Amino acid sequence: MAVDSSTSAGSIEVEVAYASPERQHIVSLEVPTGTTATQAVALAHLERLFPDLSAEGLGEAPIGIFGKALRNPQQHVLRSGDRVEVYRPLTIDPKAARQARAQKGRT
């Protein structure tokens, strides 16, 4: 994302991304300097774009920046150009998925 010089003083541009199995959406936001990753997710209102999500569920979802999970997203202050990613929980344990594929290949 290119940084736009027309942003207000004291604000930064960030993106919040979420993907369901069917589609993905990236929301561009102009937020105040000092906004945390958790606050940006709340400001993106992803629950409006993905009706199966709840605001509470989004608040508990793992969050990362450019593919790197954050340990404390409520304390991680964003920088201009950051892409905040909201991760879905795994639907199947990776080990179980590998075992199922191996079993399927043997039959």
Residue frames as qw, qx, qy, qz and C-alpha x, y, z in Angstrom:
[[0.000, 0.891, 0.454, 0.000, 0.00, 0.00, 0.00],
 [0.405, 0.429, -0.026, 0.807, 1.43, 3.38, -0.94],
 [0.260, -0.537, -0.463, 0.655, 1.56, 6.01, 1.75],
 [0.165, 0.776, 0.423, 0.438, -0.62, 8.95, 0.78],
 [0.336, 0.060, -0.253, 0.905, 0.83, 12.33, 1.68],
 [0.298, -0.453, -0.225, -0.810, -2.71, 13.71, 2.03],
 [0.589, -0.454, -0.658, 0.117, -3.36, 11.85, 5.31],
 [0.318, -0.894, -0.043, -0.311, -4.10, 14.03, 8.28],
 [0.178, 0.556, -0.642, 0.497, -1.31, 14.88, 10.67],
 [0.404, -0.275, 0.684, -0.543, -1.34, 12.35, 13.45],
 [0.873, 0.165, 0.292, -0.354, -2.86, 9.57, 11.36],
 [0.155, -0.388, 0.840, 0.346, -1.54, 6.59, 9.41],
 [0.766, 0.234, -0.268, -0.535, -2.88, 4.32, 6.67],
 [0.287, -0.254, 0.920, -0.088, -3.18, 0.59, 7.38],
 [0.631, 0.033, -0.550, -0.546, -5.03, -2.40, 5.94],
 [0.541, -0.175, 0.715, -0.405, -6.99, -5.10, 7.76],
 [0.493, 0.237, -0.708, -0.448, -7.34, -8.44, 5.94],
 [0.601, -0.069, 0.703, -0.375, -9.58, -11.43, 6.55],
 [0.425, 0.233, -0.714, -0.505, -10.22, -14.47, 4.37],
 [0.785, -0.024, 0.460, -0.414, -12.95, -17.08, 4.61],
 [0.569, -0.022, 0.770, 0.287, -12.77, -20.30, 2.59],
 [0.482, 0.677, 0.547, 0.104, -14.99, -18.61, -0.03],
 [0.322, 0.831, 0.104, 0.443, -13.52, -15.10, -0.29],
 [0.549, -0.275, -0.261, 0.745, -11.15, -12.55, 1.14],
 [0.048, 0.925, 0.254, 0.278, -11.49, -8.87, 1.87],
 [0.532, -0.074, -0.210, 0.817, -8.98, -6.13, 2.67],
 [0.109, -0.928, -0.355, -0.035, -10.21, -2.97, 4.36],
 [0.458, 0.328, -0.132, 0.816, -8.08, 0.19, 4.00],
 [0.385, -0.829, -0.393, 0.104, -8.24, 2.48, 7.00],
 [0.244, 0.583, -0.263, 0.729, -6.85, 5.82, 8.10],
 [0.682, -0.589, -0.423, 0.100, -6.35, 5.53, 11.85],
 [0.214, -0.944, 0.203, -0.151, -4.83, 7.77, 14.52],
 [0.444, 0.503, -0.658, 0.343, -1.14, 7.33, 15.23],
 [0.218, -0.316, 0.729, -0.567, -0.83, 5.00, 18.22],
 [0.847, 0.009, -0.034, -0.530, -3.65, 2.67, 17.12],
 [0.421, -0.338, 0.841, -0.031, -3.05, -0.96, 18.09],
 [0.165, 0.065, -0.883, -0.435, -3.63, -4.02, 15.92],
 [0.004, 0.415, 0.881, -0.226, -6.67, -5.01, 17.99],
 [0.174, 0.612, 0.267, -0.724, -8.17, -1.54, 17.64],
 [0.207, 0.365, -0.545, -0.726, -7.67, -1.58, 13.86],
 [0.091, -0.166, -0.962, -0.194, -9.52, -4.91, 13.60],
 [0.069, 0.576, 0.679, -0.450, -12.44, -3.41, 15.54],
 [0.160, 0.599, -0.048, -0.783, -12.45, -0.29, 13.33],
 [0.075, 0.178, -0.780, -0.595, -12.55, -2.43, 10.15],
 [0.659, 0.149, 0.330, -0.660, -16.00, -3.85, 11.09],
 [0.152, 0.239, -0.895, -0.345, -15.28, -7.17, 9.38],
 [0.260, 0.267, 0.875, -0.308, -18.44, -8.64, 10.92],
 [0.471, 0.590, 0.141, -0.640, -20.41, -6.49, 8.44],
 [0.409, 0.537, -0.598, -0.433, -18.60, -8.10, 5.49],
 [0.396, 0.092, -0.914, -0.010, -18.64, -11.64, 6.91],
 [0.611, -0.433, -0.059, -0.660, -22.00, -12.21, 8.64],
 [0.884, -0.198, -0.422, 0.033, -20.83, -15.50, 10.17],
 [0.475, 0.163, -0.459, 0.733, -18.29, -13.56, 12.26],
 [0.381, -0.853, -0.357, -0.015, -19.09, -11.84, 15.52],
 [0.080, 0.866, -0.283, 0.405, -17.29, -8.84, 16.98],
 [0.685, -0.596, 0.388, -0.158, -16.54, -10.96, 20.05],
 [0.948, 0.092, 0.237, 0.193, -15.09, -13.75, 17.91],
 [0.544, 0.722, -0.096, 0.417, -12.89, -11.29, 16.06],
 [0.263, -0.851, 0.322, -0.322, -11.62, -9.95, 19.37],
 [0.775, -0.419, 0.472, -0.036, -10.36, -13.43, 20.28],
 [0.885, 0.448, 0.051, 0.115, -8.97, -14.39, 16.86],
 [0.676, -0.321, 0.216, 0.627, -5.20, -14.58, 16.34],
 [0.305, 0.946, 0.042, -0.098, -3.81, -11.47, 14.63],
 [0.733, -0.173, 0.261, 0.604, -0.61, -10.91, 12.68],
 [0.176, 0.862, -0.156, -0.448, 1.23, -8.34, 10.61],
 [0.485, 0.637, -0.532, -0.276, 2.34, -9.46, 7.12],
 [0.851, 0.116, -0.504, -0.086, 2.12, -13.15, 8.04],
 [0.380, 0.194, -0.704, 0.568, 3.85, -12.93, 11.42],
 [0.516, -0.639, -0.559, -0.116, 1.60, -13.68, 14.39],
 [0.039, -0.624, 0.306, -0.718, 1.55, -11.12, 17.19],
 [0.393, -0.159, -0.815, 0.397, 1.85, -12.26, 20.80],
 [0.078, -0.554, -0.528, 0.639, 0.15, -9.14, 22.19],
 [0.225, 0.489, 0.515, 0.667, -1.92, -7.51, 19.43],
 [0.239, -0.887, -0.392, -0.053, -3.66, -5.28, 21.97],
 [0.447, -0.765, 0.103, 0.453, -0.25, -3.71, 22.71],
 [0.578, 0.054, 0.468, 0.666, 1.24, -3.73, 19.20],
 [0.164, 0.769, 0.087, -0.612, 1.19, -0.16, 17.88],
 [0.724, 0.506, 0.414, 0.220, 0.77, -0.03, 14.11],
 [0.254, -0.456, 0.313, 0.794, 3.00, 1.76, 11.63],
 [0.510, 0.598, -0.081, -0.613, 1.95, 3.34, 8.37],
 [0.508, 0.440, -0.645, -0.363, 1.50, 0.71, 5.66],
 [0.237, -0.168, 0.925, -0.244, 1.01, -2.26, 8.01],
 [0.635, -0.085, -0.531, -0.555, -1.37, -5.01, 6.90],
 [0.427, -0.225, 0.701, -0.524, -3.15, -6.49, 9.90],
 [0.521, 0.042, -0.762, -0.384, -4.28, -10.07, 9.22],
 [0.659, -0.235, 0.433, -0.569, -7.01, -11.82, 11.18],
 [0.223, 0.246, -0.930, -0.158, -6.46, -15.58, 11.21],
 [0.814, -0.188, -0.187, -0.517, -9.20, -18.21, 11.26],
 [0.600, -0.415, 0.662, -0.170, -8.87, -21.20, 13.57],
 [0.136, 0.263, -0.901, -0.318, -7.73, -24.45, 11.99],
 [0.788, -0.035, -0.081, -0.609, -10.64, -26.71, 11.03],
 [0.988, -0.049, -0.143, 0.026, -8.53, -29.86, 11.34],
 [0.575, -0.682, 0.386, 0.236, -5.31, -30.67, 13.15],
 [0.401, 0.714, -0.504, -0.275, -2.45, -30.65, 10.59],
 [0.167, -0.341, 0.924, -0.032, -1.13, -33.98, 11.87],
 [0.580, 0.288, 0.700, -0.301, -4.57, -35.59, 11.49],
 [0.584, 0.708, -0.039, -0.394, -4.87, -34.15, 7.96],
 [0.194, 0.612, -0.744, -0.187, -1.50, -35.65, 6.94],
 [0.336, -0.100, 0.923, -0.156, -2.49, -39.02, 8.40],
 [0.636, 0.484, 0.457, -0.391, -5.81, -38.97, 6.53],
 [0.502, 0.725, -0.330, -0.337, -4.06, -38.16, 3.23],
 [0.002, -0.467, 0.883, 0.048, -1.54, -40.95, 3.83],
 [0.492, 0.128, 0.819, -0.268, -4.33, -43.45, 4.56],
 [0.634, 0.627, 0.176, -0.418, -6.23, -42.37, 1.46],
 [0.341, 0.700, -0.568, -0.265, -3.11, -42.90, -0.66],
 [0.191, -0.304, 0.931, -0.063, -2.66, -46.43, 0.64],
 [0.590, 0.281, 0.677, -0.338, -6.13, -47.67, -0.30]]
